Amino acid sequence: MLGEPSFYGWRREIAPRDRERAAARQQPALVPVAVVAAEPLEVVVRGGRVVRAGVPAPGKPRFDKSDLELRYRGRLLMEVPARAEYRIIVLSTYQDLRWCRRILDPLPGGHPDPKKRLENVVRGLNTNQIEWLLNFELDGGGIGIRWAPVFGSSRPSQRRELEGS
């Protein structure tokens, strides 16, 4: 399913030098752009206008609080056990905030090591997915969580480490 790409932005006008080079080769000018949570790609530009950006929209996950199911692109990623209350709090916060890319630690206070607790929640979110399509990680300061779609099929190495112990 194709949708609108999620761009940080692109140049609407290309440099005259690039336009001249493309015209000399009788090809459309290609302008590199950055896509949220994806690798850089090229967008076809003609006459300073973006003509084609064939990037599938990453879409947004959906957490059903009543069934405790996390879904992404129509696929069931995780059935969260009712006893995993911290994961439920994190996923509910994301759902309430319409899956913004980063949230601050939503867990209740009073824990001796909140950063370690957040690390454990993130590990649980990544390793308990049926099909690994979303990656959760701590932000740089360890006070928030970010998510991004996974482009590739390799599972996180943490899962093998946890299953081995």
C-alpha positions in Angstrom: 0.0 0.0 0.0 1.5 3.3 -1.0 0.7 6.5 0.8 2.2 9.9 1.4 5.9 9.7 2.2 6.9 11.2 5.6 9.7 13.7 4.7 11.7 16.0 6.8 11.7 18.2 3.7 13.0 18.5 0.2 14.3 21.2 -2.0 11.5 22.4 -4.2 13.9 24.0 -6.6 17.0 22.3 -7.7 20.2 24.2 -8.5 20.5 25.5 -12.0 23.8 23.5 -12.4 21.9 20.2 -11.6 19.0 21.2 -14.0 21.5 21.9 -16.8 23.3 18.5 -16.3 20.0 16.6 -16.3 18.8 18.5 -19.5 22.1 17.7 -21.2 21.6 13.9 -20.5 17.9 14.2 -21.3 17.1 12.8 -17.9 15.0 14.1 -15.0 17.0 15.7 -12.2 17.4 13.6 -9.1 17.5 15.3 -5.7 18.5 13.3 -2.6 16.1 13.7 0.3 15.9 12.3 3.9 12.9 10.2 4.9 11.9 9.7 8.5 13.2 6.3 9.7 14.4 5.2 6.3 17.5 5.4 4.3 18.1 8.3 1.9 16.5 7.9 -1.5 16.2 9.8 -4.7 13.1 11.7 -5.8 12.4 12.5 -9.5 12.1 16.3 -10.0 11.0 17.9 -13.3 10.9 21.7 -13.6 11.6 22.2 -10.0 8.5 20.1 -8.9 8.6 16.7 -7.3 7.0 14.3 -9.8 7.5 11.0 -8.1 8.5 9.9 -4.6 7.8 6.1 -4.6 8.3 5.5 -0.9 5.7 3.4 0.9 4.4 5.3 3.9 5.7 3.8 7.1 2.2 4.1 8.6 1.5 4.1 12.2 1.1 1.2 14.6 -2.1 0.7 16.6 -2.4 -0.5 20.1 -5.8 -1.9 21.1 -6.1 -1.4 24.9 -9.1 -3.7 25.2 -7.5 -6.7 23.5 -3.9 -5.7 24.4 -2.7 -6.2 20.8 -0.1 -4.2 19.0 -0.6 -4.1 15.2 1.3 -2.6 12.4 0.4 -2.5 8.7 -2.5 -4.9 9.5 -0.2 -7.5 11.1 -0.4 -8.6 14.7 3.0 -7.8 16.2 2.4 -8.6 19.9 -0.2 -9.8 22.3 0.8 -8.0 25.5 0.3 -10.0 28.7 -1.9 -8.2 31.2 0.8 -8.5 33.8 3.2 -6.5 31.6 1.8 -3.2 33.0 4.8 -1.0 32.0 4.6 -2.1 28.4 0.9 -1.4 28.4 1.5 2.1 29.8 4.1 2.8 27.1 2.0 1.5 24.2 -1.1 3.3 25.6 0.8 6.5 25.8 2.0 6.2 22.2 -1.6 5.4 21.1 -3.0 8.4 23.0 -0.4 10.7 21.4 -1.1 9.2 17.9 2.3 7.5 17.6 4.6 10.5 17.7 8.2 9.4 17.1 9.4 10.1 20.7 7.7 10.2 24.1 9.1 11.0 27.5 9.2 8.3 30.2 5.5 7.7 31.0 6.1 5.2 33.8 5.2 6.2 37.4 7.9 7.5 39.6 9.3 6.0 42.7 11.7 3.5 41.1 15.3 3.4 42.3 16.7 3.2 38.8 14.2 4.6 36.3 16.6 4.4 33.3 17.2 0.7 33.9 13.5 0.1 34.2 12.9 1.9 30.9 15.7 -0.1 29.2 13.9 -3.3 30.4 10.6 -2.1 29.0 12.2 -1.3 25.6 13.9 -4.7 25.5 10.5 -6.3 26.2 8.8 -4.3 23.4 11.5 -5.3 20.9 12.0 -9.0 21.8 8.4 -10.0 22.3 7.2 -9.2 18.8 5.8 -12.0 16.7 7.2 -10.4 13.6 9.8 -7.8 14.2 8.6 -4.7 12.3 9.0 -2.0 14.9 12.2 -1.0 16.7 11.9 0.8 20.1 15.0 2.5 21.6 15.9 4.9 24.4 16.6 8.4 23.4 20.1 9.7 24.0 19.5 10.8 27.6 17.6 7.7 28.6 14.5 9.8 29.6 12.4 8.9 26.6 11.6 6.3 24.0 11.6 6.4 20.2 10.1 4.0 17.7 10.8 3.4 14.0 9.8 0.9 11.4 12.3 -1.9 10.8 13.7 -2.2 7.2 15.1 -5.7 7.0 14.3 -9.0 8.4 16.9 -9.6 11.1 15.7 -9.9 14.6 17.3 -8.1 17.5 20.2 -10.1 19.0 18.7 -9.5 22.5 16.0 -12.1 21.8 18.6 -14.9 21.3 20.4 -13.8 24.4 17.2 -13.9 26.5 16.1 -17.3 25.1 19.5 -18.8 25.8 19.5 -17.9 29.5 
